[in-house]
Amino acid sequence: MTNQPASFLTRSHIFAAVFFAIFIFLLYQMARLLAPFSSALLWAAILALALSPVHARLLRLVNGREGLAAGVMTFCTLLMVIGPAIFLLAVLTAQAVNLYQWTSEFIQTGKLVEAWSRFATPMLDRLLSLPLLAEIDVKGILIKGLSQFSSGLASQIGSVLKNTLLLAVNLLIMLIFLFFILRDGESYYSAVMDVLPFTPNQQQSIALKFRDTFSAVINGVFLVALLQGVMTGLGFALFGVPFSVFWGFLAAVLALLPVGGAMLVWVPGALYLYLTGSTLQGVFLALWGALLVSLPDNFLKPLLIGRKAKLPTFLLFIGILGGLQVYGFLGILFGPLIVTLLTAFVQIYREEYAERQE
């Protein structure tokens, strides 16, 4: 009796194919269910990670009662984070409305032309008369740019006001997600790690790199940007630049960029004071911006980022810029985290495959 060849498809092969087909389909459907709440879920996860050291201390104080600790942390987040954020949003909206009206009046009443005449020194006239610049209408470009800025600002204000109800619903959903992540986060983490085909050492390495990079981005990027925004707004308020809260917020947002940063706000602020006749205040604001806004950024970011993240600063900032381009504001976190996870997986590949082949 001859031996029959083994079947190409066994029962285990068919089971694996059917199982993973159904599993991937269910994952896809789950992703569709979560998609409408993705923004609220992501912000809840970011807040939970940022608050995890405080939550761990609180959990010890309440003798390990996870529900109580999660409820207290969620309530404190509502009072100390979301409450001030809503108040800041209201102030920003009010100042943005006033800024739009002020910019329109500044252009229509001819004050911009007066400021330009003060700025148009003989040296600048000779510079603008050069062959490369002679055909460029700098004043017209400036007026057009201010007009586009004011109209764009008005459209953004309208968008914020229209989406106020949606914002309130997302905040409520985010608080619900935050409570459950704080309460059950450890079990979620264990369940995900158990599914991944990694050794305990590899899982620990990935988790450590993820946590360190997240901490570096929060401390070295967000907190430094917040500090620069506060100092810019304070300087504007001290030296008489209107709408200081709005410009401070804008400086904090621009400070997230590796190039330019808060200088893109305080330098025009100092020029505005100079052009409107407040020469001394303009000089003081320029010194304030250089010494108290931009100078600390040069040593705080490398210190905080280099200590936490095991990534070269160049790769970290590439991750931030690429994340902003691909994912929007949340990409400031996603970009560096993706780069970090990629380096972790490259290290696992080197340990598991490349070094074995040597």
Secondary structure in CASP SS format (residue, H / E / C, confidence):
PFRMAT SS
TARGET T0000
AUTHOR 0000-0000-0000
METHOD secondary structure of the structure
MODEL  1
M C 1.00
T C 1.00
N C 1.00
Q C 1.00
P C 1.00
A C 1.00
S C 1.00
F C 1.00
L C 1.00
T C 1.00
R H 1.00
S H 1.00
H H 1.00
I H 1.00
F H 1.00
A H 1.00
A H 1.00
V H 1.00
F H 1.00
F H 1.00
A H 1.00
I H 1.00
F H 1.00
I H 1.00
F H 1.00
L H 1.00
L H 1.00
Y H 1.00
Q H 1.00
M H 1.00
A H 1.00
R H 1.00
L H 1.00
L H 1.00
A H 1.00
P H 1.00
F H 1.00
S H 1.00
S H 1.00
A H 1.00
L H 1.00
L H 1.00
W H 1.00
A H 1.00
A H 1.00
I H 1.00
L H 1.00
A H 1.00
L H 1.00
A H 1.00
L H 1.00
S H 1.00
P H 1.00
V H 1.00
H H 1.00
A H 1.00
R H 1.00
L H 1.00
L H 1.00
R H 1.00
L H 1.00
V C 1.00
N C 1.00
G C 1.00
R C 1.00
E H 1.00
G H 1.00
L H 1.00
A H 1.00
A H 1.00
G H 1.00
V H 1.00
M H 1.00
T H 1.00
F H 1.00
C H 1.00
T H 1.00
L H 1.00
L H 1.00
M H 1.00
V H 1.00
I H 1.00
G H 1.00
P H 1.00
A H 1.00
I H 1.00
F H 1.00
L H 1.00
L H 1.00
A H 1.00
V H 1.00
L H 1.00
T H 1.00
A H 1.00
Q H 1.00
A H 1.00
V H 1.00
N H 1.00
L H 1.00
Y H 1.00
Q H 1.00
W H 1.00
T H 1.00
S H 1.00
E H 1.00
F H 1.00
I H 1.00
Q H 1.00
T C 1.00
G C 1.00
K H 1.00
L H 1.00
V H 1.00
E H 1.00
A H 1.00
W H 1.00
S H 1.00
R H 1.00
F H 1.00
A C 1.00
T C 1.00
P H 1.00
M H 1.00
L H 1.00
D H 1.00
R H 1.00
L H 1.00
L H 1.00
S C 1.00
L C 1.00
P C 1.00
L C 1.00
L C 1.00
A C 1.00
E C 1.00
I C 1.00
D C 1.00
V H 1.00
K H 1.00
G H 1.00
I H 1.00
L H 1.00
I H 1.00
K H 1.00
G H 1.00
L H 1.00
S H 1.00
Q H 1.00
F H 1.00
S H 1.00
S H 1.00
G H 1.00
L H 1.00
A H 1.00
S H 1.00
Q H 1.00
I H 1.00
G H 1.00
S H 1.00
V H 1.00
L H 1.00
K H 1.00
N C 1.00
T H 1.00
L H 1.00
L H 1.00
L H 1.00
A H 1.00
V H 1.00
N H 1.00
L H 1.00
L H 1.00
I H 1.00
M H 1.00
L H 1.00
I H 1.00
F H 1.00
L H 1.00
F H 1.00
F H 1.00
I H 1.00
L H 1.00
R H 1.00
D H 1.00
G H 1.00
E H 1.00
S H 1.00
Y H 1.00
Y H 1.00
S H 1.00
A H 1.00
V H 1.00
M H 1.00
D H 1.00
V H 1.00
L C 1.00
P C 1.00
F C 1.00
T C 1.00
P H 1.00
N H 1.00
Q H 1.00
Q H 1.00
Q H 1.00
S H 1.00
I H 1.00
A H 1.00
L H 1.00
K H 1.00
F H 1.00
R H 1.00
D H 1.00
T H 1.00
F H 1.00
S H 1.00
A H 1.00
V H 1.00
I H 1.00
N H 1.00
G H 1.00
V H 1.00
F H 1.00
L H 1.00
V H 1.00
A H 1.00
L H 1.00
L H 1.00
Q H 1.00
G H 1.00
V H 1.00
M H 1.00
T H 1.00
G H 1.00
L H 1.00
G H 1.00
F H 1.00
A H 1.00
L H 1.00
F H 1.00
G C 1.00
V C 1.00
P C 1.00
F C 1.00
S H 1.00
V H 1.00
F H 1.00
W H 1.00
G H 1.00
F H 1.00
L H 1.00
A H 1.00
A H 1.00
V H 1.00
L H 1.00
A C 1.00
L C 1.00
L C 1.00
P C 1.00
V C 1.00
G C 1.00
G C 1.00
A C 1.00
M H 1.00
L H 1.00
V H 1.00
W H 1.00
V H 1.00
P H 1.00
G H 1.00
A H 1.00
L H 1.00
Y H 1.00
L H 1.00
Y H 1.00
L H 1.00
T C 1.00
G C 1.00
S C 1.00
T H 1.00
L H 1.00
Q H 1.00
G H 1.00
V H 1.00
F H 1.00
L H 1.00
A H 1.00
L H 1.00
W H 1.00
G H 1.00
A H 1.00
L H 1.00
L H 1.00
V H 1.00
S H 1.00
L H 1.00
P H 1.00
D H 1.00
N H 1.00
F H 1.00
L H 1.00
K H 1.00
P H 1.00
L H 1.00
L H 1.00
I H 1.00
G H 1.00
R H 1.00
K H 1.00
A C 1.00
K C 1.00
L C 1.00
P C 1.00
T H 1.00
F H 1.00
L H 1.00
L H 1.00
F H 1.00
I H 1.00
G H 1.00
I H 1.00
L H 1.00
G H 1.00
G H 1.00
L H 1.00
Q H 1.00
V H 1.00
Y H 1.00
G H 1.00
F H 1.00
L H 1.00
G H 1.00
I H 1.00
L H 1.00
F H 1.00
G H 1.00
P H 1.00
L H 1.00
I H 1.00
V H 1.00
T H 1.00
L H 1.00
L H 1.00
T H 1.00
A H 1.00
F H 1.00
V H 1.00
Q H 1.00
I H 1.00
Y H 1.00
R H 1.00
E H 1.00
E H 1.00
Y H 1.00
A H 1.00
E C 1.00
R C 1.00
Q C 1.00
E C 1.00
END
